[in-house]
Amino acid sequence: MREQKLTESNMAQSPSHSIKTETGWRPDLRAPVVIALIALLGVQLLLALGVSLSESHMTAVAPRTPLADFKPDQVEQVAIAGDKDAESLTLSRTPEGRWVLSDLADFPADGAKVDRLLTQLAEIKRPLPIATSEEARKRFKVADSDFERRVVLRGKNGPLTTLVFGESGGFRRLFGRPAEDPAVYELPLAISDISNRRDDWLARDQLQIDGTKIAKIGVSDWTLIKDKDDWTLEGRDSAVDQDAASQLAMKVANLAYRGVLGTKEDPAYDQQTPKLVLKIDLDDGKSRTYRISQAKESEDYVLKDTDRPYYFKLSKYDLEGLLDLKVDSLLVTPAKAEQAETATEADKPQSAPEQEVTTDEAQVPAPPPAQAETATTQRTPENPRDTAEDAASEPSPHAETTPYPTPAETAPTEMPAPN
């Protein structure tokens, strides 16, 4: 009897225990699928943590702040490098405040262009970034090892900022960033503003002269001398074409060049056999001697000023009118004299031709204007018949010279009436 009661009691408790076992959630966590999902989530969390640790230097920068924090007058040196083996240059400020190309024997640079670039860079505000990933920096060519331009600005105490520039995003739109900022920005610049070619930064006035100070222009076989306002040929009595001489002086005073080849002499310049040696004397006692040759296997010409160490590169266009210059083109020839005389005669004012008067017009006296006007003003008849009678009775001013018969002479003779 007791065993029966225990059995019934166990049977009453067993359903409840079974239900509790089936509805528990802990056994489900041990399922293989759940374990795999938990492991995958852990891997993702570890990856995210690793990325954040590897780019811990990435900080959000407030937009519209300066892209580079510097002032133009703080910059003492500008270094511009191209990608890989491309050309590079260094612009330095001298103690006198002039800009020179340090790697071109301190050849004078275009100071206004350098100052303009520094002002542009200092005024650029940081826009919203267009990308921040390493893959984006490579795509826009602004990565640390893959870029179009790298600009380093240095002051008296060291580097001020480093800027990296890449591909163009449109007209005067350039992708770039500060070297310490991983974000990529679209900036209002052109790649030509930060050229890495030395020729783009040269001062272009190093061969220019004040034309009013030129006193002599000479070559191997003739010399032009300026006497006050007139040009003459030294040792010759030939008349000089003043316009041609003035044009030559202007050409020499404004000689242009394409580039600077450096200071080292090269046999390829062929300076030993020059095409032209031009000597220029100034009225202050200074002088210049240009030795101009054509480079071997090239269409370019090389000019060397004896007073300076630089070799200038010129084109045929720069030397137009100098290489083929002959002394005869500077003289007044009979043809030029005749042409000048013709031009002078053409400039003289010409009187109007006299109008011929015919005999008939000379014999017919014109009525005095005052009398004709008086007669016109006094004759205002009220009756048209009076006007006709007055016109018939008034003699014509051409009556004496009119060859036509009068009405009385032409009237028909009256015939007698028939009986």
Secondary structure, 3 states (H helix, E strand, C coil): CHHHHHHHHHHHHHHHHHHHHHHCCHHHHCCHHHHHHHHHHHHHHHHHHHHHHHCCCCCCCCCCCECCCCCHHHCCEEEEEECCCCCEEEEEECCCCCEEEHHHCCEEECHHHHHHHHHHHHHCECCCCCECCHHHHHHCCECCCCECEEEEEEECCEEEEEEEEEEEEECCEEEEEECCCCCEEEECCCHHHHCCCHHHHECCCCCECCHHHEEEEECCCCEEEEECCEEEECCCCCCECHHHHHHHHHHHHECCCCEEEECCCCHHHCCCCCCEEEEEEECCCCEEEEEEEECCCCCCEEEEECCCCCEEEECCCCCCCCCCCCHHHHECCHHHHHHHHHHHHHHCCCCCCCCCCCHHHHHCCCCCHHHHHHHHHHCCCCCHHHHHHHHHHCCCCCCCCCCCCCHHHHCCCCCCCCC
